[in-house]
Amino acid sequence: MENLFVFLATSLVLRLSHPKFKRYFIGSGSSALLVAGNKTLHCKTTKDGDRISFYDQTVQGVTYGLVLVQMKEVYTLQQAENILVQYINRVRRPFGIAYNISMHIEKKNGIVTLTDYWQDEEGKDWKIKGYTNGKTVSLLYVRNISNAPVKEHDDFLNGFRFSRIS
Protein backbone atom coordinates (compact mmCIF):
# COMPACT_ATOMS: atom_id res chain seq x y z
CA MET A 1 0.00 0.00 0.00
CA GLU A 2 2.86 2.35 0.83
CA ASN A 3 4.42 1.74 -2.60
CA LEU A 4 1.12 2.59 -4.29
CA PHE A 5 0.93 5.87 -2.38
CA VAL A 6 4.52 6.78 -3.36
CA PHE A 7 3.79 5.89 -6.99
CA LEU A 8 0.64 8.04 -7.10
CA ALA A 9 2.33 10.98 -5.38
CA THR A 10 5.31 10.79 -7.74
CA SER A 11 3.03 10.57 -10.79
CA LEU A 12 1.09 13.62 -9.64
CA VAL A 13 4.26 15.67 -9.06
CA LEU A 14 5.67 14.71 -12.46
CA ARG A 15 2.37 15.48 -14.17
CA LEU A 16 2.17 18.91 -12.53
CA SER A 17 5.81 19.81 -13.24
CA HIS A 18 5.53 19.54 -17.02
CA PRO A 19 3.94 22.46 -18.83
CA LYS A 20 0.63 22.08 -20.57
CA PHE A 21 0.56 23.57 -24.04
CA LYS A 22 -2.48 25.22 -25.55
CA ARG A 23 -3.02 26.48 -29.10
CA TYR A 24 -3.21 30.26 -29.34
CA PHE A 25 -3.78 32.37 -32.42
CA ILE A 26 -0.94 34.80 -33.02
CA GLY A 27 -0.11 37.27 -35.75
CA SER A 28 -2.23 37.32 -38.92
CA GLY A 29 -4.07 34.13 -38.03
CA SER A 30 -1.04 31.91 -37.44
CA SER A 31 -1.12 29.76 -34.34
CA ALA A 32 1.33 28.12 -31.98
CA LEU A 33 1.31 25.87 -28.96
CA LEU A 34 2.29 28.04 -25.99
CA VAL A 35 2.45 27.32 -22.27
CA ALA A 36 -1.18 27.34 -21.14
CA GLY A 37 -2.14 30.47 -19.27
CA ASN A 38 0.66 32.60 -20.71
CA LYS A 39 -0.13 33.86 -24.19
CA THR A 40 1.47 37.29 -23.81
CA LEU A 41 3.42 38.34 -26.89
CA HIS A 42 5.43 41.54 -26.83
CA CYS A 43 5.29 43.35 -30.17
CA LYS A 44 7.16 46.09 -31.97
CA THR A 45 7.42 47.40 -35.52
CA THR A 46 10.77 47.76 -37.27
CA LYS A 47 11.81 50.82 -39.27
CA ASP A 48 11.09 48.78 -42.43
CA GLY A 49 7.51 48.18 -41.31
CA ASP A 50 7.88 44.52 -40.33
CA ARG A 51 6.05 43.54 -37.13
CA ILE A 52 8.00 41.45 -34.62
CA SER A 53 6.42 39.57 -31.71
CA PHE A 54 8.32 37.92 -28.86
CA TYR A 55 7.25 35.20 -26.41
CA ASP A 56 9.34 33.63 -23.65
CA GLN A 57 8.24 31.38 -20.77
CA THR A 58 10.40 29.36 -18.39
CA VAL A 59 8.96 26.27 -16.69
CA GLN A 60 11.07 24.06 -14.41
CA GLY A 61 14.31 25.52 -15.79
CA VAL A 62 13.34 25.02 -19.46
CA THR A 63 12.64 28.11 -21.58
CA TYR A 64 10.10 27.99 -24.40
CA GLY A 65 10.31 30.92 -26.78
CA LEU A 66 8.92 32.30 -30.01
CA VAL A 67 9.99 35.14 -32.28
CA LEU A 68 7.45 35.92 -35.00
CA VAL A 69 8.16 38.33 -37.86
CA GLN A 70 5.30 39.42 -40.07
CA MET A 71 7.05 40.94 -43.04
CA LYS A 72 5.66 43.96 -44.82
CA GLU A 73 6.44 42.42 -48.20
CA VAL A 74 5.81 38.97 -49.64
CA TYR A 75 8.94 37.15 -50.81
CA THR A 76 9.53 34.15 -53.03
CA LEU A 77 10.19 30.93 -51.16
CA GLN A 78 13.90 31.07 -52.10
CA GLN A 79 14.19 34.65 -50.85
CA ALA A 80 12.25 33.74 -47.70
CA GLU A 81 14.58 30.79 -47.06
CA ASN A 82 17.58 33.14 -47.26
CA ILE A 83 15.84 35.59 -44.90
CA LEU A 84 15.09 32.75 -42.44
CA VAL A 85 18.71 31.53 -42.43
CA GLN A 86 20.05 35.09 -42.05
CA TYR A 87 17.60 35.84 -39.26
CA ILE A 88 18.47 32.68 -37.34
CA ASN A 89 22.18 33.39 -37.71
CA ARG A 90 21.59 36.96 -36.52
CA VAL A 91 19.73 35.99 -33.31
CA ARG A 92 22.42 33.57 -32.19
CA ARG A 93 24.59 36.38 -30.82
CA PRO A 94 21.98 37.99 -28.51
CA PHE A 95 21.08 34.50 -27.23
CA GLY A 96 24.75 33.87 -26.39
CA ILE A 97 25.05 30.88 -28.71
CA ALA A 98 28.59 29.53 -28.72
CA TYR A 99 28.04 27.26 -31.72
CA ASN A 100 25.43 25.44 -33.69
CA ILE A 101 25.59 21.68 -34.01
CA SER A 102 23.62 21.02 -37.17
CA MET A 103 21.19 22.73 -39.50
CA HIS A 104 18.56 20.90 -41.51
CA ILE A 105 16.34 22.65 -44.08
CA GLU A 106 13.18 21.13 -45.53
CA LYS A 107 10.86 22.56 -48.19
CA LYS A 108 7.33 21.23 -48.42
CA ASN A 109 3.95 22.61 -49.51
CA GLY A 110 5.20 26.19 -49.88
CA ILE A 111 6.82 26.25 -46.42
CA VAL A 112 10.51 26.24 -45.53
CA THR A 113 11.35 24.63 -42.20
CA LEU A 114 14.77 24.84 -40.57
CA THR A 115 15.81 22.76 -37.55
CA ASP A 116 19.02 23.35 -35.62
CA TYR A 117 20.68 22.44 -32.32
CA TRP A 118 22.68 25.03 -30.41
CA GLN A 119 24.77 25.31 -27.30
CA ASP A 120 25.09 28.62 -25.48
CA GLU A 121 27.99 30.13 -23.56
CA GLU A 122 26.64 28.62 -20.31
CA GLY A 123 26.70 25.10 -21.80
CA LYS A 124 22.90 24.87 -22.11
CA ASP A 125 21.61 22.92 -25.09
CA TRP A 126 18.94 24.41 -27.33
CA LYS A 127 16.75 23.07 -30.09
CA ILE A 128 15.24 25.54 -32.51
CA LYS A 129 12.80 25.36 -35.37
CA GLY A 130 12.20 28.12 -37.90
CA TYR A 131 9.40 28.42 -40.43
CA THR A 132 8.65 30.74 -43.35
CA ASN A 133 6.05 30.92 -46.07
CA GLY A 134 7.35 34.09 -47.74
CA LYS A 135 5.24 36.48 -45.64
CA THR A 136 5.88 35.30 -42.08
CA VAL A 137 9.06 34.08 -40.39
CA SER A 138 8.85 32.30 -37.05
CA LEU A 139 11.56 30.99 -34.79
CA LEU A 140 10.63 28.71 -31.92
CA TYR A 141 13.23 27.63 -29.40
CA VAL A 142 13.62 25.49 -26.32
CA ARG A 143 16.57 26.31 -24.07
CA ASN A 144 17.94 23.68 -21.70
CA ILE A 145 16.46 20.73 -23.58
CA SER A 146 18.18 18.20 -21.35
CA ASN A 147 15.75 19.17 -18.54
CA ALA A 148 12.63 18.24 -20.54
CA PRO A 149 11.43 15.11 -22.32
CA VAL A 150 12.08 15.11 -26.07
CA LYS A 151 8.37 14.75 -26.79
CA GLU A 152 7.65 17.89 -24.78
CA HIS A 153 10.00 20.20 -26.65
CA ASP A 154 9.17 18.58 -29.98
CA ASP A 155 5.45 19.21 -29.35
CA PHE A 156 6.21 22.88 -28.70
CA LEU A 157 8.54 23.27 -31.70
CA ASN A 158 6.21 21.42 -34.08
CA GLY A 159 3.14 23.32 -32.86
CA PHE A 160 3.45 26.35 -35.16
CA ARG A 161 0.87 26.64 -37.95
CA PHE A 162 0.42 29.22 -40.69
CA SER A 163 -3.04 30.51 -41.41
CA ARG A 164 -4.51 29.40 -44.70
CA ILE A 165 -4.33 32.98 -45.93
CA SER A 166 -1.22 34.85 -44.77
Secondary structure, 3 states (H helix, E strand, C coil): CHHHHHHHHHHHHHHHHCCCEEEEEECCCEEEEEECCCCCCEEEECCCCCEEEEEEEEECCEEEEEEEEECCCCCCHHHHHHHHHHHHHHHCCCCCEEEEEEEEEEEECCEEEEEEEEEECCCCEEEEEEEECCCEEEEEEEECHHHCCHHHHHHHHCCCECCCCC
